[in-house]
Amino acid sequence: MKVYLDNAATTPVAPEVFEAMAPILKNDFGNPSSTHLFGRSSKAIIEHSRRGIAKHINCQPSEIVFTSGGTEADNMAMFTSVTELGVKRIVTSRIEHHAVGHTACHIQEKYSVELVYVDIDDAGNVDLEHLENILGATSQKTLVSLMHANNEIGTLLPIVEVSKICRRFGAYFHSDTVQTMGHYHFNLQELDIDFLTCAAHKFHGPKGIGFLYINNKVHSNAFIHGGAQERGLRGGTENLHGIVGLSKAMDLAYMNLEAHQKHVFALKSHMMNSLRNQFPEISFHGETSYEKSLYTVLNVCFPQTDKASMLLFTLDLKGIAASGGSACSSGSSQGSHVLQGINADPNRPNARFSFSRYTTLKEIDYTVDQVVDIFKNKVV
Ligand SMILES: Cc1ncc(COP(=O)(O)O)c(C=O)c1O
């Protein structure tokens, strides 16, 4: 049996998404910037997709800028805040995805921007009082970049509360919503935010396509130069079939969202309970309740062993794809900056299991059985 439980890394493309993309690749080859009928047809397809996506998150189509995915969108938000909007200080956390964390460090060095880390607790929750204190300490133009859901431990940011704090202190607010877009409803008429990041491959769309939501109140200039595409903000011929795939994936995600949420959270709860029954000393990294955690991610902290590094390898041999990083930074592994950031015990093996609407109860039961087998036979 092969079981794919690494959906936070990427998800399989939905068959309907493939069906929507294939004819575009085959037939619609016109360059969207060409003014002849082939080009106009491609352009119309892009704008139709953009309108569909904007409708799902209740924003204006002009607020969607297509990118090559989450990393580029994060870079675009952060770089343009500094180069175009005059931001002099970035406030972020130590458990952001590297697309934000490494970018923040690079910008700090390159542009002499101040970089400040907000405190987090051992479950990955941002200390909102500390955030207020940081923002209140100076009137320097500031960008706050905090992810909506942590991709390793699943802890959710109270994004509405943080957006209100940012507004109160006049700071720009960017949230990496790569793990939550397509998994939660967004209403950008109610959520007051400057930038949001999306990657299609996290919700059964294709890889290499995503977007940055840029609030219409933000007036930025080009991030990628050399073409007038995407209102001059991101030059380069558009990924037409990718955009269609992204749009279709979003339609499917939001068509039955509540049912998907219920199904996936039931799987997560079932796995938690089954593991607890087998291993009384087991615990979970990050928050685990439906309200405070991403329902697609479960990060398990197994009992201490001296062969912790064998866990993922052995699961892989049994046909189970999961992922994880250790809390230590010894040996060849760099370790996980997220687990280190929440002070996780480096002597306990961990694995991140992440689910999708295609995951079944049978797959979860098989995985738990195999985990029990691995520990019983002292493979780890
Ligand atoms: C939270 C988060 N941000 C950004 C990214 C990067 O997205 P992409 O792979 O589309 O560049 C990922 C992908 O793993 C992610 O989980």
The ligand as an ORCA input file, in Angstrom:
! r2SCAN-3c Opt
* xyz 0 1
  C       4.011     28.475      4.332
  C       4.670     28.362      3.013
  N       5.094     29.479      2.388
  C       5.673     29.444      1.185
  C       5.874     28.255      0.527
  C       6.528     28.245     -0.817
  O       5.576     28.098     -1.833
  P       6.037     27.649     -3.308
  O       6.509     26.259     -3.202
  O       4.793     27.776     -4.136
  O       7.082     28.593     -3.751
  C       5.466     27.057      1.130
  C       5.711     25.748      0.477
  O       6.055     24.778      1.107
  C       4.838     27.119      2.406
  O       4.423     26.019      3.034
*
